[in-house]
Amino acid sequence: MPQNEHIELHRKRHGQRLDHQERKRKKESREAHERSHKARKMIGLKAKLYHKQRHSEKIQMKKTLKMHEQRKTKQKNDDKTPEGAVPAYLLDREGQSRAKILSNMIKQKRKEKAGKWEVPLPKVRAQGETEVLKVIRTGKRQKKAWKRMVTKVCFVGDNFTRKPPKYERFIRPMGLRFKKAHVTHPELKATFCLPILGVKKNPSSPLYTTLGVITKGTVVEVNVSELGLVTQGGKVIWGVSVDEDKAGDHGHAD
Amino acid sequence: RLKHFFVVVAYYMIPYVDVERLLIQFQDEAGEPLGSPFDVPLDITPDKLQLVCNALLQKEEPVPLAFFVRGEAEVVESLRVCVKALGVETEAVLPVVYQPQAVFRVRAVARCTSSLQGHTEAVISAAFSPTGKYLASGSGDTTVRFWDLTTETPQHTSRGHSHWVLTISWSPDGRKLASGCKNSQICIWDPVTGQQMGKTLTGHTKWITWISWEPLHLNPECRYLASSSKDGAVRVWDVVLGRCERILTGHTQSVTCVKWGGDGLLYTSSQDRTIKVWRAKDGVQCRTLQGHAHWVNTLALSTDYVLRTGAFEPADATINPQDQTGTFEELKEKALQRYNKVRGEAPERLVSGSDDFTLFLWNPAEDKKPLARLTGHSALINEVLFSPDTRLLASASFDKSIKIWDGRTGKYLQSLRGHVAAVYQVAWSADSRLMVSGSSDSTLKVWDIKTGKLHTDLPGHADEVFAVDWSPDGQRVVSGGKDKCLRM
């Protein structure tokens, strides 16, 4: 049976004294005096223990008070001037940290070594053989099927001569051989008709690259000397990525 | 050669009797003896000495020379006076140093004479006084330090700023130094005592980017200065009363540079891509010069050097720089003469360098349109500077090169390459023949402009070089940088 709730029970049943709050308040305010009286009058071992305990209590109290003080008054700590003094002309500029500069330099060098003509190639669908090459039947009974004819636009070059017809496996029809390409500069929004120098890379297959077949996503070299563009090194021939949308004739310059 | 010599000596031999004589040996500034010792009468005057010396030098036309007995006292009236003043015994051979005067040539600085330590943070600005007597440097440790040039040791440390001292500027008479800090305060210092003069000038809300004094020939008291700040305003201050006279607003972004021209016009450049021309008397905006495509970083006036040195003529420099003496009127007169000589007939020209990799040459007093657009740099331009004779223009850029242009037409002359990192500042020697440049790669390079080649490489700093200055008497170059020390 519960033995320790009689006080609470009584309070719940009968409430508190009418001047309970007043008495409580006054008792609490007397506590300081009573404590100090005790501390003064105590003697012996009891006193020692009490004093020790009281000392540690006081230290704790002081600490919390100080913390509260600091929170109340927000002080600007302007004793220390920040590090990293720079002259006025460098103030508005974010300097690159040294490490970043070095790593950038190394990356640049690696890129240069890897390939000068690396143009960001969009991912294009690889064109299968059936699409690009058409089977040509030859022979007396039209049974042999080792010849192929290119069905897409291609570039052959100036010094191109056909192999003897008996031996040529890949036929590039004259109608599909193009020498010039329309190149659009994306920033200037101007289109130029520039002679092609060569097919650099066809993403579908290295075979198409050697044949000079130009399909969507092919990187084509174009002669831009007419435009008179100069960089630090002199004339620059840009790599051009051909976009097939314009019927294989147009290209966007990079 | 002997014939000349005998003729000259014969002239002096005539009044032979009862004149005290003295053995002298001509020496040039480096101490090399010229000819052999010979005796002259004691009351010989400088122009007679000049005749003799010119005969020995055997130049086509006689060069005006000044003579210093034992390198110290100048022979002004006669040798007798000097000898008496110095108390030299007349038996020994007396060395007399001769110095060519009018056509002066500044020798290239070749070595680091000392490394001045003392700052506890990076040195961000350094400047010689107009006569070259004092040197002041401002740093990130919020102090301005004055250095004694003869002993190359610290002289005064002036505390008063609460943040980095971004910019310092000497008054044209060399008696005051103004410094601006990142907490938008300006203090005026006395170089002799190192104490602050007057009150701290407050008023700007953001950091000070540039300070420019009123030229000496407009006001010999050196009372007014203009300061530009990141808050977009330019303030004209009265230093004597310690208050702001005028506020020039108009720029919408940070004002990067302000120059007080010799004709009473103020030129300000800003990050809002414009340059504004104001009348200094009443603060009225005269003109806005537009054309740049990005922040305008720096301005240079063709008369910059002569406005900086005021009444001091670099050709009159002596080994020990002296203070400017004379009443206000004399100084004003001298400064005005020098200014008119340099300016010539045409009005002042202004060059602005910008983040858009180009410079514009303007005639701001007359025209809104630029005279020329100077392209060629491949990175932003940090500083532009006219040569002291205004014939050449140098632009220092972050593309590691310095380009020299013609000062009148803006035509490209040459490129000086050699630095391996961004070039921060340049300084011309007083005879416009040499130029020193300090860069982020911690070296300074002295360039010979005539040949366009590197003259001397001055390595030695441990970190980036932020500030470079060549003293107007041509004797020293100071450079300060991130490694907290100044090198002379």
Chai-1 contact restraints between the chains, C-beta under 6 A:
chainA,res_idxA,chainB,res_idxB,connection_type,confidence,min_distance_angstrom,max_distance_angstrom,comment,restraint_id
A,T81,B,T142,contact,1.0,0.0,6.0,A-B,restraint_1
A,T81,B,H163,contact,1.0,0.0,6.0,A-B,restraint_2
A,A85,B,E121,contact,1.0,0.0,6.0,A-B,restraint_3
A,A85,B,A122,contact,1.0,0.0,6.0,A-B,restraint_4
A,A85,B,I124,contact,1.0,0.0,6.0,A-B,restraint_5
A,A85,B,G140,contact,1.0,0.0,6.0,A-B,restraint_6
A,A85,B,W164,contact,1.0,0.0,6.0,A-B,restraint_7
A,P87,B,I124,contact,1.0,0.0,6.0,A-B,restraint_8
A,P87,B,F466,contact,1.0,0.0,6.0,A-B,restraint_9
A,A88,B,L166,contact,1.0,0.0,6.0,A-B,restraint_10
A,A88,B,T167,contact,1.0,0.0,6.0,A-B,restraint_11
A,A88,B,T209,contact,1.0,0.0,6.0,A-B,restraint_12
A,Y89,B,N382,contact,1.0,0.0,6.0,A-B,restraint_13
